[in-house]
């Protein structure tokens, strides 16, 4: 009987488990192993994406699977009161050599409410969640660009902190509360965990767009409005915070 190293044995067992899982795909009861518009909890999406990678390998999994996944720079979710917003992305670009719609989608999920929204870019999804979870955020004062927001890193400058705490209402100086800062293009991405309270630093450009109509959190899943894939000229993702100041 041929000898096997520990590494070879582990490989053999993994291969056997993978083949067994492929043969039992009809028994999978988690979130779909592909793109879906239906509501699922963040944990269900995480579980499904990990299962897809187990079956098919991790290399190029975002593009090959078209599944909802987390991106490392987004970090943990944002909590405000009884709400918790978690952000996922889905890549519609086809594999190399194949045709497809291209673009990317963003989904924001508020699990405590069974609520979600699908949008063509991160900013729109983040704003929709704030409309859902943080009433009155659109009336917050905008920190002017004349004040240096940060001296470096995520920590606000003393002057910016003083300006905000003197002008923001007390109920908006709590864990998860956002701030709004005046920005210039292209640094207009809403950045998580960049407010003094661990919420979003929202670009003032959000106030140039009206709030989107609220979709009932209890609406039947398959009655949610269809999404439209983002065009190549739409807002693209970046690998980290996008603050020009």
C-alpha positions as MATLAB code, in Angstrom:
seq = 'XXXXXXXXXXXXXXXXXXXXXXXXXXXXXXXXXXXXXXXXXXXXXXXXXXXXXXXXXXXXXXXXXXXXXXXXXXXXXXXXXXXXXXXXXXXXXXXXXXXXXXXXXXXXXXXXXXXXXXXXXXXXXXXXXXXXXXXXXXXXXXXXXXXXXXXXXXXXXXXXXXXXXXXXXXXXXXXXXXXXXXXXXXXXXXXXXXXXXXXXXXXXXXXXXXXXXXXXXXXXXXXXXXXXXXXXXXXXXXXXXXXXX';
ca = [
       0.000    0.000    0.000;
       1.583    3.330   -1.009;
       2.610    5.692    1.747;
       0.859    9.054    2.097;
       2.175   12.148    3.805;
      -0.111   14.074    6.142;
      -0.491   16.719    3.457;
      -1.469   14.154    0.844;
      -4.012   12.576    3.191;
      -5.550   15.981    3.878;
      -5.719   16.643    0.127;
      -7.373   13.291   -0.510;
      -9.976   13.846    2.190;
     -10.699   17.362    0.916;
     -11.107   16.080   -2.635;
     -13.470   13.349   -1.476;
     -15.518   15.826    0.588;
     -15.695   18.209   -2.379;
     -16.893   15.514   -4.753;
     -19.476   14.371   -2.207;
     -20.746   17.964   -1.795;
     -21.013   18.384   -5.569;
     -23.008   15.197   -5.826;
     -25.423   16.459   -3.171;
     -26.010   19.947   -4.502;
     -29.736   19.257   -4.736;
     -29.735   19.018   -0.935;
     -28.250   22.492   -0.418;
     -30.703   24.583    1.621;
     -28.751   27.802    2.063;
     -28.754   30.982    0.000;
     -28.509   30.408   -3.769;
     -25.045   29.586   -5.111;
     -25.280   32.419   -7.616;
     -26.718   35.922   -7.936;
     -30.070   36.477   -6.232;
     -32.258   39.497   -5.463;
     -34.058   37.737   -2.631;
     -33.494   38.653    1.015;
     -31.117   36.497    3.061;
     -29.305   37.289    6.279;
     -25.610   38.227    6.128;
     -24.695   34.899    7.759;
     -26.568   32.974    5.052;
     -24.750   34.882    2.313;
     -21.407   34.263    4.027;
     -22.179   30.553    4.335;
     -23.249   30.235    0.697;
     -20.178   32.051   -0.641;
     -17.857   29.868    1.438;
     -19.642   26.765    0.142;
     -19.275   27.946   -3.458;
     -15.539   28.455   -2.936;
     -15.247   25.005   -1.359;
     -16.875   23.494   -4.444;
     -15.149   25.590   -7.088;
     -12.008   27.114   -5.578;
     -11.292   30.622   -4.338;
      -9.336   31.973   -7.307;
     -11.460   34.539   -9.127;
     -14.484   33.605   -7.024;
     -16.057   37.092   -7.099;
     -16.197   37.159  -10.898;
     -16.932   33.482  -11.449;
     -19.686   33.117   -8.857;
     -21.514   36.475   -9.245;
     -22.449   35.917   -5.593;
     -22.919   38.421   -2.795;
     -19.698   38.720   -0.827;
     -18.014   41.014    1.640;
     -15.031   43.136    0.726;
     -12.320   43.408    3.351;
     -12.104   47.214    3.318;
     -15.758   47.491    4.338;
     -15.022   45.816    7.661;
     -17.742   45.034   10.166;
     -21.278   46.336    9.949;
     -22.529   49.659   11.295;
     -24.936   49.679   14.227;
     -27.296   52.520   15.060;
     -29.877   51.932   17.749;
     -31.733   48.736   16.922;
     -30.443   48.702   13.339;
     -27.372   47.057   11.860;
     -26.273   47.749    8.301;
     -23.979   45.286    6.521;
     -22.753   45.789    2.990;
     -22.162   43.190    0.272;
     -21.029   43.373   -3.329;
     -21.749   41.254   -6.398;
     -19.643   41.339   -9.543;
     -21.454   40.824  -12.832;
     -18.370   40.819  -15.043;
     -18.086   37.608  -17.066;
     -15.140   35.273  -16.941;
     -12.315   35.997  -19.363;
     -13.309   35.099  -22.906;
     -17.048   35.205  -22.175;
     -19.696   37.860  -22.724;
     -21.789   39.293  -19.938;
     -23.433   42.456  -18.589;
     -20.442   43.685  -16.592;
     -20.661   46.174  -13.745;
     -21.144   45.630  -10.049;
     -23.997   45.781   -7.567;
     -24.117   46.697   -3.887;
     -26.528   45.353   -1.301;
     -27.099   46.810    2.152;
     -28.814   44.535    4.676;
     -30.467   45.465    7.976;
     -30.999   42.043    9.526;
     -32.936   43.191   12.614;
     -35.626   44.520   10.238;
     -35.511   41.864    7.492;
     -34.735   44.830    5.216;
     -32.371   45.164    2.286;
     -31.706   47.323   -0.734;
     -29.836   46.600   -3.976;
     -28.203   49.489   -5.817;
     -25.784   50.146   -8.638;
     -23.146   51.685   -6.377;
     -22.024   51.765   -2.753;
     -23.089   55.338   -2.032;
     -26.703   54.819   -3.098;
     -27.028   51.693   -0.957;
     -25.448   53.373    2.075;
     -27.760   56.386    1.747;
     -30.808   54.122    1.492;
     -29.830   52.352    4.700;
     -29.418   55.682    6.498;
     -32.860   56.747    5.246;
     -34.182   53.507    6.727;
     -32.251   53.445   10.003;
     -31.163   57.011   10.881;
     -34.114   59.419   10.623;
     -33.031   63.038   10.269;
     -29.537   62.386    9.000;
     -30.168   64.530    5.910;
     -30.701   67.565    8.162;
     -27.287   67.303    9.827;
     -24.923   70.268    9.364;
     -22.237   69.772    6.719;
     -18.682   70.124    8.006;
     -17.193   72.675    5.575;
     -14.126   71.897    3.501;
     -12.403   74.959    4.982;
     -11.939   72.948    8.185;
      -9.328   70.224    7.991;
     -11.213   67.066    8.911;
      -8.230   64.849    9.636;
      -4.561   65.332   10.268;
      -3.948   61.801    9.041;
      -5.685   58.476    9.487;
      -9.253   58.071   10.670;
      -9.086   60.343   13.725;
     -10.755   63.723   13.355;
      -8.763   66.881   13.975;
      -9.480   68.730   17.224;
     -11.001   71.636   15.297;
     -13.318   69.352   13.303;
     -14.362   67.507   16.447;
     -15.135   70.779   18.216;
     -17.175   72.014   15.221;
     -19.245   68.823   15.097;
     -19.918   68.438   18.813;
     -21.058   72.078   19.052;
     -23.491   71.799   16.125;
     -24.770   68.224   16.014;
     -27.821   67.343   18.143;
     -27.139   65.067   21.091;
     -29.166   62.205   19.621;
     -26.762   62.266   16.683;
     -23.708   61.991   18.918;
     -24.246   58.330   19.784;
     -22.673   55.048   18.640;
     -23.117   54.514   14.920;
     -24.209   58.075   14.127;
     -22.862   59.558   10.884;
     -21.327   62.897   10.026;
     -21.547   64.758    6.722;
     -18.452   66.411    5.282;
     -18.032   68.684    2.292;
     -16.002   66.879   -0.365;
     -14.665   67.491   -3.844;
     -14.594   64.963   -6.665;
     -13.352   62.278   -6.867;
     -13.250   61.923   -3.067;
     -16.981   61.516   -2.521;
     -17.251   57.946   -1.269;
     -19.167   57.386    1.974;
     -16.674   55.796    4.369;
     -17.682   53.479    7.186;
     -16.372   53.914   10.752;
     -15.019   57.396    9.963;
     -17.403   59.375   12.144;
     -16.364   60.064   15.772;
     -18.983   57.512   16.874;
     -18.046   54.680   14.541;
     -20.642   55.533   11.905;
     -20.213   56.699    8.334;
     -18.503   59.838    7.127;
     -20.986   60.751    4.406;
     -20.141   63.003    1.500;
     -22.290   66.136    1.252;
     -23.068   65.073   -2.339;
     -25.625   62.665   -0.813;
     -27.833   65.679   -0.101;
     -27.998   66.507   -3.803;
     -30.133   63.401   -4.373;
     -33.596   62.901   -2.867;
     -34.319   59.926   -0.657;
     -35.335   56.818   -2.578;
     -38.830   55.412   -1.943;
     -38.792   53.001    0.998;
     -39.447   49.354    0.170;
     -41.512   47.648    2.868;
     -39.350   45.339    4.944;
     -42.191   42.850    5.006;
     -42.831   42.848    1.259;
     -42.805   39.407   -0.388;
     -39.218   38.698   -1.365;
     -39.826   38.158   -5.066;
     -41.865   41.360   -5.411;
     -38.846   43.594   -4.841;
     -38.081   45.904   -7.767;
     -35.666   44.446  -10.355;
     -32.134   45.743  -10.425;
     -30.425   47.224  -13.473;
     -26.735   46.304  -13.928;
     -24.365   49.226  -13.523;
     -22.924   50.668  -16.716;
     -19.138   50.760  -17.205;
     -19.255   54.526  -16.670;
     -20.896   54.180  -13.276;
     -19.158   54.587   -9.937;
     -16.400   52.025   -9.534;
     -15.220   50.294   -6.383;
     -11.976   51.178   -4.752;
      -9.762   49.216   -2.439;
     -10.157   51.504    0.544;
     -11.406   54.814    1.894;
     -11.800   57.543   -0.690;
     -11.313   60.833    1.118;
      -9.496   63.515   -0.796;
      -8.773   65.625    2.272;
];
